[in-house]
Amino acid sequence: MSPVTEAVNATATPSTNAANLADITTEEIYAGHLGGKLSVELTAPLETQRDLSIAYTPGVAKVCLGIAEDESLAKTYTWAERLVVVVSDGTAVLGLGDIGARASLPVMEGKAALFKKFAGLDSIPLVLDTKDPDAIVETLIRLRPSFGAVNLEDISAPRCFEIEKRVIEALDCPVMHDDQHGTAIVVLAALKGAAALQQRDMSAMKVVVSGAGAAGVACTNILLAAGVSDIIVLDSKGVVSQDRTDLNDVKAELAQRTNPRHITGGPAEALAGADVFLGLSAGTVAEELIAAMAPESIVFAMSNPNPEIHPEVAAKYAAIVATGRSDFPNQINNVLAFPGVFKGALDAGARRITEGMKVAAADAIFGVVADELSADKIIPSPLDPRVAPAVAEAVAATARAEGVA
């Protein structure tokens, strides 16, 4: 058995992954990816000589010359204006880590397929064989005429923060690192659902965020923006606090805006009496620490493939449990956010994706199930057809209201 086959079989083991994968064979998985998951379809006929003369030479020359005289015509007469590029350097792929650009391509193809399925947007994967932020930014600047929006994906922290910031500054189109902001949007939507079900004020909750990488930082930021003031962030060495001298610039800045009770120590000190546990790391949390949380606690154990604590164990103590997995209730999945966010931004002709647009997306996701809430349904299913249109409409309206359209 090859190492690849062993790895795939390992991910299909019920004890380490989603139970529904136990019925999927290695052969089925490879067959589902045979030849890739994407293809290009025609939107213009190519059946006759006349069709060919219109779509290609000599007719295409008229369109080219028209765009040369007025570049704005490219928005109407090419696909670029509505094309999303899914960009990765393969340094932080799913739970697999730094596996390289080529090995990351199946994930990026899958992301592009989700754009098409849920938002009707054309999308292409673009994996870059470099870890140099300068090279990544420069590549996207030079390719700008070919696309209308950038979905950054699976780029390791803290590099991802710099790369996203620089790409946003350099390009006049929507740019979003989905590992950060897509996750943050769906987490905020889920917490809104949990708070509404419990008839609690979300802003009064004590929240512990486990993980200070891309997702952890973005989730903390959006929760702060939503009014949650008591947030403690944990990294692999304990509470991110101002008294630590080993923090990078991103964590040091985060320490200035979190941990208002000046808690020190590790998970035990952070989780004692906490209302919400938000797991965004590859670590685990002990059962007794979840038991030490406040009554009617909320646990979002989102690490994949293995949650920080098994949902059935967490449910012994928590009133509401959510994960990133499809085989348990309340799946917090980025596909609830990014297709609609990009569609709304492109529909509005937005030059960027603002914090207000992200919050509007979270509100829209929550709104889909606001009248259907239960402990097993604080957020819509990723397959709910109502979600992407609702998100797109809310994001587009906010873009226009904020003047970025």
C-alpha positions as CSV (number, residue, x, y, z in Angstrom):
1,M,0.0,0.0,0.0
2,S,1.4,3.4,-1.0
3,P,1.8,6.2,1.5
4,V,-0.9,8.1,-0.3
5,T,-3.3,5.2,0.0
6,E,-2.5,4.8,3.6
7,A,-3.1,8.5,4.2
8,V,-6.5,8.4,2.5
9,N,-7.5,5.3,4.3
10,A,-6.6,6.9,7.6
11,T,-8.8,9.9,6.9
12,A,-11.7,7.5,6.3
13,T,-11.5,5.9,9.7
14,P,-14.6,6.5,11.8
15,S,-12.6,7.0,15.0
16,T,-10.6,9.9,13.6
17,N,-12.9,11.5,11.1
18,A,-16.5,12.1,10.1
19,A,-18.5,8.9,10.5
20,N,-20.1,9.2,7.1
21,L,-16.6,8.8,5.5
22,A,-16.4,5.3,6.8
23,D,-18.6,4.2,3.9
24,I,-16.5,5.9,1.2
25,T,-13.6,3.9,-0.2
26,T,-10.3,5.2,-1.4
27,E,-11.2,4.2,-4.9
28,E,-14.4,6.3,-4.8
29,I,-12.4,9.3,-3.5
30,Y,-9.8,9.1,-6.3
31,A,-12.5,8.5,-8.9
32,G,-14.4,11.6,-7.8
33,H,-11.2,13.7,-8.5
34,L,-10.3,12.0,-11.8
35,G,-9.2,14.6,-14.3
36,G,-10.0,17.3,-11.8
37,K,-13.4,18.7,-10.7
38,L,-13.7,21.6,-13.2
39,S,-14.2,22.2,-16.9
40,V,-14.9,25.2,-19.1
41,E,-18.3,25.6,-20.8
42,L,-19.2,27.7,-23.8
43,T,-21.6,30.6,-23.6
44,A,-21.6,31.4,-27.3
45,P,-22.4,28.9,-30.1
46,L,-19.6,27.4,-32.2
47,E,-21.6,25.3,-34.7
48,T,-21.1,27.1,-38.0
49,Q,-18.5,29.1,-39.9
50,R,-20.4,32.2,-39.0
51,D,-20.3,31.4,-35.3
52,L,-16.6,30.9,-35.5
53,S,-16.1,34.2,-37.3
54,I,-18.0,36.0,-34.5
55,A,-16.5,34.2,-31.6
56,Y,-12.9,34.3,-32.9
57,T,-11.2,35.8,-35.9
58,P,-12.1,38.1,-37.6
59,G,-15.0,39.2,-35.5
60,V,-13.2,39.2,-32.2
61,A,-10.9,41.9,-33.4
62,K,-13.7,44.5,-33.3
63,V,-14.2,43.7,-29.6
64,C,-10.5,43.8,-28.9
65,L,-10.2,47.2,-30.6
66,G,-13.3,48.5,-28.7
67,I,-11.7,47.5,-25.4
68,A,-8.4,49.1,-26.4
69,E,-10.2,52.4,-26.9
70,D,-12.4,52.0,-23.8
71,E,-11.1,49.6,-21.1
72,S,-14.5,49.7,-19.3
73,L,-16.0,47.6,-22.1
74,A,-14.0,44.6,-20.8
75,K,-16.5,44.5,-17.9
76,T,-19.3,43.7,-20.4
77,Y,-17.6,41.8,-23.2
78,T,-15.3,39.4,-21.2
79,W,-15.8,37.1,-18.3
80,A,-13.1,38.8,-16.1
81,E,-15.4,41.1,-14.2
82,R,-17.3,38.2,-12.7
83,L,-14.4,35.7,-12.5
84,V,-13.1,34.8,-9.0
85,V,-9.5,33.5,-8.7
86,V,-8.9,31.1,-5.8
87,V,-5.3,31.8,-4.8
88,S,-3.1,29.7,-2.6
89,D,0.6,28.9,-1.9
90,G,-0.3,25.6,-0.3
91,T,1.2,26.5,3.1
92,A,-1.8,25.9,5.4
93,V,-4.1,23.4,3.6
94,L,-7.1,22.1,5.6
95,G,-5.6,20.1,8.5
96,L,-2.7,19.0,6.3
97,G,-0.3,22.0,6.8
98,D,2.4,23.0,4.3
99,I,1.9,20.5,1.5
100,G,2.9,22.8,-1.4
101,A,1.1,24.5,-4.2
102,R,0.6,21.4,-6.5
103,A,-0.8,19.2,-3.7
104,S,-3.2,22.0,-2.7
105,L,-4.8,22.2,-6.1
106,P,-7.6,19.6,-5.4
107,V,-8.8,21.9,-2.6
108,M,-8.7,25.0,-4.7
109,E,-10.6,23.2,-7.5
110,G,-13.2,22.2,-4.9
111,K,-13.5,25.8,-3.8
112,A,-14.0,26.9,-7.3
113,A,-16.7,24.3,-7.8
114,L,-18.5,25.6,-4.7
115,F,-18.5,29.1,-6.1
116,K,-20.3,27.8,-9.2
117,K,-22.7,25.6,-7.4
118,F,-23.9,28.0,-4.7
119,A,-23.5,31.4,-6.3
120,G,-23.3,30.8,-10.1
121,L,-19.9,32.4,-10.2
122,D,-17.2,31.3,-12.5
123,S,-14.0,30.7,-10.6
124,I,-10.5,29.2,-11.4
125,P,-7.8,27.9,-9.0
126,L,-4.5,29.6,-9.1
127,V,-1.8,27.9,-7.0
128,L,1.6,29.8,-6.7
129,D,4.8,27.9,-6.3
130,T,6.3,30.5,-3.9
131,K,6.1,31.5,-0.3
132,D,7.4,35.0,-0.9
133,P,4.7,37.6,-0.1
134,D,6.3,40.0,-2.5
135,A,6.1,37.5,-5.4
136,I,2.5,36.6,-4.5
137,V,1.3,40.2,-4.5
138,E,3.3,41.0,-7.6
139,T,1.8,38.0,-9.5
140,L,-1.8,39.1,-8.6
141,I,-1.1,42.7,-9.7
142,R,0.2,41.6,-13.1
143,L,-2.8,39.2,-13.5
144,R,-5.4,41.8,-12.5
145,P,-6.9,42.2,-16.1
146,S,-7.8,38.5,-16.0
147,F,-10.2,38.4,-13.0
148,G,-12.7,40.4,-11.0
149,A,-12.2,39.2,-7.4
150,V,-9.6,37.3,-5.3
151,N,-10.3,34.6,-2.8
152,L,-7.1,33.9,-0.8
153,E,-7.0,30.4,0.6
154,D,-4.9,28.2,2.8
155,I,-2.0,30.6,3.3
156,S,-0.2,30.3,6.6
157,A,-0.3,32.8,9.4
158,P,1.1,35.3,10.1
159,R,2.0,35.7,6.4
160,C,-1.6,35.7,5.4
161,F,-2.3,38.9,7.2
162,E,0.4,40.8,5.3
163,I,-0.5,39.3,2.0
164,E,-4.2,40.0,2.3
165,K,-3.5,43.6,3.4
166,R,-1.2,44.3,0.5
167,V,-3.4,42.7,-2.1
168,I,-6.4,44.7,-0.9
169,E,-4.3,47.9,-1.2
170,A,-2.9,47.0,-4.6
171,L,-6.1,45.9,-6.4
172,D,-9.4,47.7,-7.1
173,C,-11.6,44.7,-6.7
174,P,-13.0,42.5,-3.9
175,V,-10.3,40.5,-2.0
176,M,-10.9,38.2,1.0
177,H,-8.9,35.6,2.8
178,D,-11.6,33.1,3.4
179,D,-9.8,31.2,6.2
180,Q,-10.0,34.4,8.1
181,H,-13.2,36.2,7.2
182,G,-15.4,33.4,5.9
183,T,-14.9,31.6,9.2
184,A,-15.5,34.8,11.2
185,I,-18.8,35.4,9.3
186,V,-20.2,32.0,10.0
187,V,-19.1,32.0,13.6
188,L,-20.8,35.3,14.2
189,A,-24.0,34.0,12.5
190,A,-23.9,30.8,14.7
191,L,-23.3,32.8,17.9
192,K,-26.2,35.1,17.0
193,G,-28.4,32.0,16.6
194,A,-27.3,30.5,19.9
195,A,-27.8,33.7,21.8
196,A,-31.2,34.3,20.2
197,L,-32.3,30.7,21.1
198,Q,-31.2,31.2,24.7
199,Q,-32.6,34.7,24.8
200,R,-29.2,36.0,26.0
201,D,-27.4,39.2,25.2
202,M,-24.4,38.2,23.1
203,S,-22.4,41.2,24.1
204,A,-22.5,40.1,27.8
205,M,-21.0,36.6,27.1
206,K,-17.5,35.5,28.2
207,V,-15.9,34.0,25.1
208,V,-12.7,31.9,24.9
209,V,-11.1,31.6,21.5
210,S,-8.7,28.7,21.2
211,G,-6.3,29.5,18.4
212,A,-4.5,32.7,17.5
213,G,-3.9,31.9,13.8
214,A,-5.8,33.3,10.8
215,A,-9.3,32.1,11.8
216,G,-8.8,32.9,15.5
217,V,-7.7,36.5,14.9
218,A,-10.5,37.2,12.4
219,C,-13.2,35.6,14.6
220,T,-12.0,37.7,17.6
221,N,-12.1,40.8,15.5
222,I,-15.6,40.3,14.2
223,L,-16.9,39.4,17.7
224,L,-15.3,42.5,19.1
225,A,-17.0,44.5,16.3
226,A,-20.3,42.9,17.2
227,G,-20.1,44.1,20.8
228,V,-18.6,41.1,22.6
229,S,-16.1,42.7,25.0
230,D,-14.9,39.8,27.2
231,I,-12.8,37.6,24.9
232,I,-9.8,35.6,26.0
233,V,-7.6,34.2,23.2
234,L,-5.5,31.1,23.7
235,D,-2.4,30.0,21.7
236,S,-0.2,27.0,22.2
237,K,1.5,28.6,25.1
238,G,-1.6,29.8,27.0
239,V,-3.6,33.0,27.3
240,V,-2.6,35.8,24.9
241,S,-2.0,38.6,27.4
242,Q,-0.1,41.8,27.6
243,D,2.4,40.5,30.1
244,R,3.8,37.9,27.6
245,T,7.1,38.8,25.8
246,D,6.9,36.0,23.2
247,L,4.1,37.3,21.1
248,N,4.4,38.2,17.4
249,D,3.1,41.6,16.3
250,V,-0.3,40.3,15.4
251,K,-0.8,38.6,18.8
252,A,0.7,41.6,20.7
253,E,-1.8,43.9,19.1
254,L,-4.6,41.4,19.8
255,A,-3.6,41.3,23.5
256,Q,-4.2,45.1,23.7
257,R,-7.9,44.6,22.8
258,T,-8.8,41.3,24.6
259,N,-8.6,39.7,28.0
260,P,-10.2,42.7,29.9
261,R,-10.1,40.7,33.2
262,H,-6.3,40.2,32.8
263,I,-6.5,36.4,33.1
264,T,-3.2,34.6,33.0
265,G,-2.3,30.9,32.7
266,G,-3.8,28.4,30.2
267,P,-7.1,26.8,29.2
268,A,-8.1,25.9,32.7
269,E,-7.9,29.5,33.9
270,A,-9.5,30.8,30.7
271,L,-12.5,28.4,30.6
272,A,-13.5,28.6,34.2
273,G,-16.9,30.2,34.2
274,A,-16.8,31.0,30.4
275,D,-20.0,31.1,28.4
276,V,-18.6,30.2,25.0
277,F,-15.7,28.0,23.8
278,L,-14.6,28.6,20.2
279,G,-12.2,26.0,19.0
280,L,-10.1,27.1,16.0
281,S,-6.9,25.1,16.6
282,A,-5.6,21.6,16.1
283,G,-5.4,21.1,19.8
284,T,-7.7,19.3,22.2
285,V,-9.6,20.5,25.3
286,A,-10.1,18.3,28.3
287,E,-13.6,17.2,29.3
288,E,-13.2,18.6,32.8
289,L,-12.5,22.1,31.4
290,I,-15.8,22.1,29.5
291,A,-17.5,20.9,32.6
292,A,-16.0,24.0,34.4
293,M,-17.7,26.4,32.1
294,A,-20.8,28.5,33.0
295,P,-24.3,26.9,33.0
296,E,-26.0,26.7,29.6
297,S,-22.6,27.1,27.9
298,I,-22.0,27.1,24.2
299,V,-19.2,25.0,22.6
300,F,-18.1,25.5,19.0
301,A,-15.5,22.8,18.4
302,M,-14.5,23.6,14.9
303,S,-11.2,21.9,14.3
304,N,-11.2,19.4,11.4
305,P,-11.0,16.5,11.0
306,N,-10.9,16.1,14.8
307,P,-12.8,18.6,16.9
308,E,-11.1,19.9,20.1
309,I,-13.6,17.8,22.0
310,H,-16.0,15.2,20.7
311,P,-19.5,16.7,20.3
312,E,-21.2,14.0,22.3
313,V,-18.8,14.6,25.2
314,A,-19.2,18.4,25.0
315,A,-23.0,17.9,25.0
316,K,-22.9,16.4,28.5
317,Y,-22.2,19.9,29.8
318,A,-23.0,22.4,27.1
319,A,-26.5,23.4,26.1
320,I,-25.5,24.1,22.5
321,V,-22.7,22.3,20.5
322,A,-21.5,23.0,17.0
323,T,-18.7,21.7,14.9
324,G,-17.1,22.1,11.5
325,R,-18.2,18.5,10.6
326,S,-21.1,17.4,8.5
327,D,-22.1,14.4,10.5
328,F,-23.2,16.4,13.6
329,P,-25.8,19.1,14.0
330,N,-24.9,22.7,13.6
331,Q,-22.1,22.5,11.0
332,I,-20.3,25.8,10.9
333,N,-19.1,25.8,7.3
334,N,-17.5,28.6,5.3
335,V,-19.6,27.7,2.3
336,L,-22.5,29.5,4.1
337,A,-20.6,32.7,3.6
338,F,-18.1,33.1,0.8
339,P,-20.2,32.3,-2.3
340,G,-22.8,34.9,-1.3
341,V,-20.2,37.5,-0.1
342,F,-18.4,37.5,-3.4
343,K,-21.6,37.4,-5.5
344,G,-23.0,40.4,-3.5
345,A,-19.7,42.3,-3.9
346,L,-19.6,41.6,-7.6
347,D,-23.3,42.4,-8.1
348,A,-22.7,45.8,-6.6
349,G,-19.5,46.4,-8.4
350,A,-17.8,46.8,-5.0
351,R,-14.1,47.8,-5.0
352,R,-13.5,46.0,-1.7
353,I,-15.2,43.9,1.0
354,T,-15.7,45.9,4.1
355,E,-16.3,45.0,7.7
356,G,-19.9,46.2,7.3
357,M,-20.4,43.8,4.4
358,K,-19.1,40.9,6.5
359,V,-21.4,41.7,9.4
360,A,-24.3,42.0,7.0
361,A,-23.5,38.5,5.6
362,A,-23.5,37.1,9.2
363,D,-26.9,38.8,9.8
364,A,-28.3,37.3,6.6
365,I,-27.1,33.8,7.4
366,F,-28.7,34.0,10.9
367,G,-31.9,35.5,9.4
368,V,-32.5,32.5,7.3
369,V,-33.2,30.3,10.4
370,A,-34.2,33.1,12.8
371,D,-37.7,31.6,13.0
372,E,-36.6,28.0,13.0
373,L,-34.1,27.9,15.9
374,S,-33.4,24.9,18.0
375,A,-30.5,23.5,19.9
376,D,-29.7,21.5,16.8
377,K,-30.3,24.3,14.4
378,I,-28.6,27.6,15.3
379,I,-27.3,28.0,11.7
380,P,-28.6,26.9,8.3
381,S,-27.4,23.8,6.5
382,P,-24.6,24.5,4.1
383,L,-26.9,23.0,1.4
384,D,-29.8,25.4,2.2
385,P,-30.6,27.1,-1.1
386,R,-31.9,30.3,0.7
387,V,-28.5,31.2,2.1
388,A,-26.4,32.4,-0.8
389,P,-29.1,34.7,-2.3
390,A,-29.8,36.2,1.1
391,V,-26.1,36.8,1.8
392,A,-25.6,38.3,-1.7
393,E,-28.5,40.7,-1.4
394,A,-27.4,41.9,2.1
395,V,-23.8,42.3,1.0
396,A,-24.7,44.2,-2.2
397,A,-27.0,46.5,-0.3
398,T,-24.4,47.3,2.3
399,A,-21.7,47.9,-0.3
400,R,-24.0,50.5,-1.9
401,A,-24.9,52.1,1.4
402,E,-21.2,52.4,2.4
403,G,-20.3,53.9,-0.9
404,V,-17.8,51.2,-2.1
405,A,-20.0,50.1,-5.0
